[in-house]
Amino acid sequence: MIVKYYFTFGGDHKLAGYCQPIEAQDYYAARAKMFELYRAKWGFQYLEGDWLKIKNDPKRKWPLEQELPTIEA
């Protein structure tokens, strides 16, 4: 089953304020793709469901990162 994961970048990264969605077979395949693309220069990994909870939380007080185009692992 293909699952979508979201990856964020640190505040000092050139892509700060963006997130990278990746569709992959599992957690490890998505993570491997991020390391291939960005090495270890990224912040956190989220499952799509967890990301959507954060995105749709009416109590969220900060802007959510803009999505880059989704890529496949």
N, CA, C and O atoms as a printed pandas DataFrame, in Angstrom:
     atom_number atom_name residue_name chain_id  residue_number  x_coord  y_coord  z_coord
0              1         N          MET        A               1    0.840   -1.181    0.000
1              2        CA          MET        A               1    0.000    0.000    0.000
2              3         C          MET        A               1    0.889    1.249    0.000
3              4         O          MET        A               1    1.853    1.335    0.761
4              5         N          ILE        A               2    0.562    2.189   -0.839
5              6        CA          ILE        A               2    1.300    3.451   -0.917
6              7         C          ILE        A               2    0.753    4.408    0.150
7              8         O          ILE        A               2   -0.457    4.579    0.293
8              9         N          VAL        A               3    1.661    5.013    0.878
9             10        CA          VAL        A               3    1.308    5.953    1.942
10            11         C          VAL        A               3    2.034    7.262    1.673
11            12         O          VAL        A               3    3.146    7.263    1.146
12            13         N          LYS        A               4    1.401    8.382    2.037
13            14        CA          LYS        A               4    2.048    9.681    1.872
14            15         C          LYS        A               4    2.654   10.112    3.209
15            16         O          LYS        A               4    2.023   10.018    4.262
16            17         N          TYR        A               5    3.886   10.584    3.129
17            18        CA          TYR        A               5    4.607   11.102    4.282
18            19         C          TYR        A               5    4.977   12.552    3.993
19            20         O          TYR        A               5    5.156   12.943    2.840
20            21         N          TYR        A               6    5.089   13.334    5.051
21            22        CA          TYR        A               6    5.475   14.730    4.928
22            23         C          TYR        A               6    6.747   14.961    5.730
23            24         O          TYR        A               6    6.877   14.500    6.865
24            25         N          PHE        A               7    7.677   15.679    5.125
25            26        CA          PHE        A               7    8.953   15.983    5.763
26            27         C          PHE        A               7    9.130   17.498    5.838
27            28         O          PHE        A               7    8.868   18.210    4.869
28            29         N          THR        A               8    9.574   17.980    6.985
29            30        CA          THR        A               8    9.825   19.405    7.161
30            31         C          THR        A               8   11.323   19.676    7.164
31            32         O          THR        A               8   12.141   18.760    7.255
32            33         N          PHE        A               9   11.658   20.948    7.061
33            34        CA          PHE        A               9   13.048   21.393    7.037
34            35         C          PHE        A               9   13.287   22.330    8.214
35            36         O          PHE        A               9   12.361   22.986    8.691
36            37         N          GLY        A              10   14.526   22.390    8.678
37            38        CA          GLY        A              10   14.879   23.276    9.773
38            39         C          GLY        A              10   14.807   24.743    9.374
39            40         O          GLY        A              10   14.801   25.075    8.188
40            41         N          GLY        A              11   14.754   25.602   10.356
41            42        CA          GLY        A              11   14.626   27.041   10.129
42            43         C          GLY        A              11   15.777   27.660    9.355
43            44         O          GLY        A              11   15.603   28.702    8.724
44            45         N          ASP        A              12   16.948   27.039    9.392
45            46        CA          ASP        A              12   18.097   27.595    8.683
46            47         C          ASP        A              12   18.309   26.950    7.309
47            48         O          ASP        A              12   19.297   27.239    6.634
48            49         N          HIS        A              13   17.400   26.093    6.903
49            50        CA          HIS        A              13   17.498   25.416    5.599
50            51         C          HIS        A              13   16.941   26.326    4.507
51            52         O          HIS        A              13   16.056   27.139    4.772
52            53         N          LYS        A              14   17.453   26.195    3.278
53            54        CA          LYS        A              14   16.953   27.028    2.182
54            55         C          LYS        A              14   15.484   26.736    1.876
55            56         O          LYS        A              14   14.817   27.564    1.255
56            57         N          LEU        A              15   14.967   25.589    2.294
57            58        CA          LEU        A              15   13.546   25.249    2.092
58            59         C          LEU        A              15   12.727   25.405    3.378
59            60         O          LEU        A              15   11.644   24.833    3.499
60            61         N          ALA        A              16   13.241   26.171    4.326
61            62        CA          ALA        A              16   12.460   26.446    5.543
62            63         C          ALA        A              16   11.126   27.051    5.129
63            64         O          ALA        A              16   11.075   27.909    4.247
64            65         N          GLY        A              17   10.042   26.603    5.767
65            66        CA          GLY        A              17    8.719   27.088    5.408
66            67         C          GLY        A              17    8.011   26.204    4.388
67            68         O          GLY        A              17    6.863   26.459    4.023
68            69         N          TYR        A              18    8.706   25.164    3.932
69            70        CA          TYR        A              18    8.131   24.204    2.983
70            71         C          TYR        A              18    8.171   22.807    3.589
71            72         O          TYR        A              18    8.922   22.539    4.527
72            73         N          CYS        A              19    7.353   21.932    3.038
73            74        CA          CYS        A              19    7.427   20.517    3.393
74            75         C          CYS        A              19    7.467   19.707    2.107
75            76         O          CYS        A              19    6.958   20.126    1.067
76            77         N          GLN        A              20    8.086   18.539    2.206
77            78        CA          GLN        A              20    8.223   17.657    1.048
78            79         C          GLN        A              20    7.339   16.430    1.225
79            80         O          GLN        A              20    7.661   15.559    2.034
80            81         N          PRO        A              21    6.223   16.336    0.484
81            82        CA          PRO        A              21    5.420   15.116    0.523
82            83         C          PRO        A              21    6.069   14.033   -0.342
83            84         O          PRO        A              21    6.536   14.296   -1.450
84            85         N          ILE        A              22    6.086   12.817    0.191
85            86        CA          ILE        A              22    6.632   11.674   -0.538
86            87         C          ILE        A              22    5.659   10.515   -0.406
87            88         O          ILE        A              22    5.234   10.171    0.697
88            89         N          GLU        A              23    5.312    9.919   -1.529
89            90        CA          GLU        A              23    4.494    8.711   -1.526
90            91         C          GLU        A              23    5.435    7.517   -1.586
91            92         O          GLU        A              23    6.303    7.438   -2.455
92            93         N          ALA        A              24    5.251    6.575   -0.637
93            94        CA          ALA        A              24    6.159    5.436   -0.546
94            95         C          ALA        A              24    5.434    4.212    0.005
95            96         O          ALA        A              24    4.330    4.309    0.541
96            97         N          GLN        A              25    6.080    3.066   -0.141
97            98        CA          GLN        A              25    5.533    1.813    0.382
98            99         C          GLN        A              25    5.509    1.806    1.903
99           100         O          GLN        A              25    4.598    1.244    2.512
100          101         N          ASP        A              26    6.511    2.430    2.518
101          102        CA          ASP        A              26    6.572    2.437    3.977
102          103         C          ASP        A              26    7.448    3.586    4.470
103          104         O          ASP        A              26    8.037    4.336    3.692
104          105         N          TYR        A              27    7.507    3.687    5.774
105          106        CA          TYR        A              27    8.274    4.714    6.490
106          107         C          TYR        A              27    9.721    4.756    6.014
107          108         O          TYR        A              27   10.267    5.827    5.749
108          109         N          TYR        A              28   10.331    3.587    5.908
109          110        CA          TYR        A              28   11.757    3.511    5.585
110          111         C          TYR        A              28   12.054    3.905    4.141
111          112         O          TYR        A              28   13.075    4.537    3.870
112          113         N          ALA        A              29   11.179    3.539    3.219
113          114        CA          ALA        A              29   11.376    3.922    1.816
114          115         C          ALA        A              29   11.253    5.432    1.653
115          116         O          ALA        A              29   12.020    6.040    0.906
116          117         N          ALA        A              30   10.295    6.038    2.346
117          118        CA          ALA        A              30   10.134    7.492    2.283
118          119         C          ALA        A              30   11.359    8.192    2.864
119          120         O          ALA        A              30   11.860    9.169    2.307
120          121         N          ARG        A              31   11.819    7.683    3.968
121          122        CA          ARG        A              31   12.987    8.251    4.650
122          123         C          ARG        A              31   14.243    8.122    3.775
123          124         O          ARG        A              31   15.050    9.048    3.699
124          125         N          ALA        A              32   14.396    6.989    3.131
125          126        CA          ALA        A              32   15.547    6.775    2.243
126          127         C          ALA        A              32   15.529    7.778    1.095
127          128         O          ALA        A              32   16.577    8.286    0.697
128          129         N          LYS        A              33   14.342    8.065    0.563
129          130        CA          LYS        A              33   14.225    9.041   -0.523
130          131         C          LYS        A              33   14.627   10.428   -0.041
131          132         O          LYS        A              33   15.299   11.168   -0.760
132          133         N          MET        A              34   14.219   10.782    1.174
133          134        CA          MET        A              34   14.606   12.091    1.713
134          135         C          MET        A              34   16.121   12.194    1.869
135          136         O          MET        A              34   16.711   13.221    1.534
136          137         N          PHE        A              35   16.752   11.133    2.375
137          138        CA          PHE        A              35   18.205   11.149    2.506
138          139         C          PHE        A              35   18.879   11.236    1.139
139          140         O          PHE        A              35   19.909   11.893    0.993
140          141         N          GLU        A              36   18.300   10.578    0.144
141          142        CA          GLU        A              36   18.834   10.650   -1.216
142          143         C          GLU        A              36   18.765   12.082   -1.751
143          144         O          GLU        A              36   19.710   12.569   -2.370
144          145         N          LEU        A              37   17.644   12.744   -1.506
145          146        CA          LEU        A              37   17.431   14.090   -2.041
146          147         C          LEU        A              37   18.103   15.196   -1.225
147          148         O          LEU        A              37   18.683   16.127   -1.784
148          149         N          TYR        A              38   18.018   15.082    0.108
149          150        CA          TYR        A              38   18.438   16.194    0.969
150          151         C          TYR        A              38   19.505   15.807    1.990
151          152         O          TYR        A              38   19.842   16.597    2.872
152          153         N          ARG        A              39   20.033   14.597    1.869
153          154        CA          ARG        A              39   20.980   14.063    2.858
154          155         C          ARG        A              39   20.329   14.138    4.237
155          156         O          ARG        A              39   19.154   13.794    4.362
156          157         N          ALA        A              40   21.030   14.564    5.256
157          158        CA          ALA        A              40   20.442   14.633    6.602
158          159         C          ALA        A              40   19.928   16.039    6.921
159          160         O          ALA        A              40   19.719   16.379    8.086
160          161         N          LYS        A              41   19.726   16.850    5.881
161          162        CA          LYS        A              41   19.352   18.257    6.092
162          163         C          LYS        A              41   17.848   18.460    5.999
163          164         O          LYS        A              41   17.355   19.165    5.118
164          165         N          TRP        A              42   17.137   17.839    6.911
165          166        CA          TRP        A              42   15.692   18.020    7.015
166          167         C          TRP        A              42   15.317   17.804    8.477
167          168         O          TRP        A              42   16.137   17.353    9.277
168          169         N          GLY        A              43   14.067   18.130    8.818
169          170        CA          GLY        A              43   13.671   18.113   10.217
170          171         C          GLY        A              43   12.932   16.869   10.668
171          172         O          GLY        A              43   13.517   15.989   11.299
172          173         N          PHE        A              44   11.648   16.790   10.346
173          174        CA          PHE        A              44   10.793   15.747   10.893
174          175         C          PHE        A              44    9.997   15.038    9.810
175          176         O          PHE        A              44    9.765   15.579    8.728
176          177         N          GLN        A              45    9.583   13.815   10.123
177          178        CA          GLN        A              45    8.788   12.985    9.218
178          179         C          GLN        A              45    7.419   12.744    9.860
179          180         O          GLN        A              45    7.329   12.400   11.038
180          181         N          TYR        A              46    6.352   12.929    9.066
181          182        CA          TYR        A              46    4.988   12.732    9.554
182          183         C          TYR        A              46    4.220   11.816    8.608
183          184         O          TYR        A              46    4.379   11.897    7.390
184          185         N          LEU        A              47    3.394   10.951    9.168
185          186        CA          LEU        A              47    2.414   10.216    8.373
186          187         C          LEU        A              47    1.355   11.194    7.887
187          188         O          LEU        A              47    1.112   12.212    8.534
188          189         N          GLU        A              48    0.732   10.904    6.773
189          190        CA          GLU        A              48   -0.281   11.802    6.226
190          191         C          GLU        A              48   -1.381   12.107    7.246
191          192         O          GLU        A              48   -1.783   13.262    7.389
192          193         N          GLY        A              49   -1.866   11.101    7.945
193          194        CA          GLY        A              49   -2.935   11.325    8.922
194          195         C          GLY        A              49   -2.519   12.272   10.029
195          196         O          GLY        A              49   -3.301   13.130   10.439
196          197         N          ASP        A              50   -1.299   12.127   10.517
197          198        CA          ASP        A              50   -0.796   13.021   11.565
198          199         C          ASP        A              50   -0.629   14.431   11.033
199          200         O          ASP        A              50   -0.937   15.399   11.729
200          201         N          TRP        A              51   -0.142   14.558    9.801
201          202        CA          TRP        A              51    0.034   15.870    9.175
202          203         C          TRP        A              51   -1.317   16.575    9.028
203          204         O          TRP        A              51   -1.441   17.767    9.306
204          205         N          LEU        A              52   -2.327   15.815    8.587
205          206        CA          LEU        A              52   -3.653   16.410    8.396
206          207         C          LEU        A              52   -4.275   16.837    9.722
207          208         O          LEU        A              52   -5.006   17.827    9.763
208          209         N          LYS        A              53   -4.002   16.116   10.801
209          210        CA          LYS        A              53   -4.486   16.542   12.122
210          211         C          LYS        A              53   -3.897   17.893   12.491
211          212         O          LYS        A              53   -4.605   18.778   12.970
212          213         N          ILE        A              54   -2.605   18.047   12.267
213          214        CA          ILE        A              54   -1.945   19.326   12.552
214          215         C          ILE        A              54   -2.507   20.414   11.646
215          216         O          ILE        A              54   -2.832   21.509   12.103
216          217         N          LYS        A              55   -2.619   20.103   10.358
217          218        CA          LYS        A              55   -3.107   21.070    9.371
218          219         C          LYS        A              55   -4.521   21.549    9.688
219          220         O          LYS        A              55   -4.831   22.729    9.526
220          221         N          ASN        A              56   -5.371   20.642   10.135
221          222        CA          ASN        A              56   -6.775   20.976   10.374
222          223         C          ASN        A              56   -7.093   21.347   11.820
223          224         O          ASN        A              56   -8.260   21.548   12.157
224          225         N          ASP        A              57   -6.099   21.440   12.663
225          226        CA          ASP        A              57   -6.319   21.787   14.062
226          227         C          ASP        A              57   -6.724   23.258   14.171
227          228         O          ASP        A              57   -5.926   24.141   13.855
228          229         N          PRO        A              58   -7.948   23.531   14.611
229          230        CA          PRO        A              58   -8.392   24.927   14.708
230          231         C          PRO        A              58   -7.639   25.725   15.775
231          232         O          PRO        A              58   -7.714   26.953   15.787
232          233         N          LYS        A              59   -6.925   25.057   16.659
233          234        CA          LYS        A              59   -6.161   25.740   17.722
234          235         C          LYS        A              59   -4.715   26.015   17.313
235          236         O          LYS        A              59   -3.958   26.608   18.082
236          237         N          ARG        A              60   -4.328   25.590   16.111
237          238        CA          ARG        A              60   -2.948   25.813   15.655
238          239         C          ARG        A              60   -2.687   27.304   15.552
239          240         O          ARG        A              60   -3.473   28.039   14.954
240          241         N          LYS        A              61   -1.585   27.749   16.135
241          242        CA          LYS        A              61   -1.263   29.176   16.190
242          243         C          LYS        A              61   -0.145   29.586   15.239
243          244         O          LYS        A              61    0.247   30.753   15.227
244          245         N          TRP        A              62    0.374   28.666   14.448
245          246        CA          TRP        A              62    1.482   28.976   13.544
246          247         C          TRP        A              62    1.107   28.583   12.125
247          248         O          TRP        A              62    0.290   27.685   11.922
248          249         N          PRO        A              63    1.696   29.247   11.149
249          250        CA          PRO        A              63    1.409   28.871    9.748
250          251         C          PRO        A              63    2.052   27.527    9.421
251          252         O          PRO        A              63    3.164   27.230    9.858
252          253         N          LEU        A              64    1.345   26.739    8.662
253          254        CA          LEU        A              64    1.862   25.440    8.247
254          255         C          LEU        A              64    2.742   25.607    7.015
255          256         O          LEU        A              64    2.525   26.502    6.197
256          257         N          GLU        A              65    3.726   24.745    6.896
257          258        CA          GLU        A              65    4.629   24.806    5.750
258          259         C          GLU        A              65    3.882   24.608    4.439
259          260         O          GLU        A              65    2.899   23.870    4.378
260          261         N          GLN        A              66    4.357   25.271    3.395
261          262        CA          GLN        A              66    3.795   25.095    2.060
262          263         C          GLN        A              66    4.291   23.774    1.494
263          264         O          GLN        A              66    5.440   23.388    1.704
264          265         N          GLU        A              67    3.411   23.086    0.773
265          266        CA          GLU        A              67    3.774   21.787    0.209
266          267         C          GLU        A              67    4.523   21.947   -1.113
267          268         O          GLU        A              67    4.091   22.679   -2.003
268          269         N          LEU        A              68    5.634   21.261   -1.220
269          270        CA          LEU        A              68    6.327   21.124   -2.495
270          271         C          LEU        A              68    5.589   20.057   -3.293
271          272         O          LEU        A              68    4.760   19.348   -2.721
272          273         N          PRO        A              69    5.852   19.913   -4.577
273          274        CA          PRO        A              69    5.205   18.846   -5.340
274          275         C          PRO        A              69    5.513   17.465   -4.740
275          276         O          PRO        A              69    6.637   17.194   -4.318
276          277         N          THR        A              70    4.508   16.615   -4.713
277          278        CA          THR        A              70    4.678   15.262   -4.184
278          279         C          THR        A              70    5.569   14.448   -5.103
279          280         O          THR        A              70    5.435   14.508   -6.325
280          281         N          ILE        A              71    6.478   13.689   -4.513
281          282        CA          ILE        A              71    7.342   12.810   -5.283
282          283         C          ILE        A              71    7.128   11.368   -4.826
283          284         O          ILE        A              71    6.572   11.133   -3.753
284          285         N          GLU        A              72    7.557   10.424   -5.618
285          286        CA          GLU        A              72    7.447    9.013   -5.284
286          287         C          GLU        A              72    8.807    8.460   -4.889
287          288         O          GLU        A              72    9.838    8.825   -5.455
288          289         N          ALA        A              73    8.783    7.577   -3.911
289          290        CA          ALA        A              73   10.033    6.935   -3.469
290          291         C          ALA        A              73   10.331    5.748   -4.357
291          292         O          ALA        A              73   11.337    5.066   -4.159
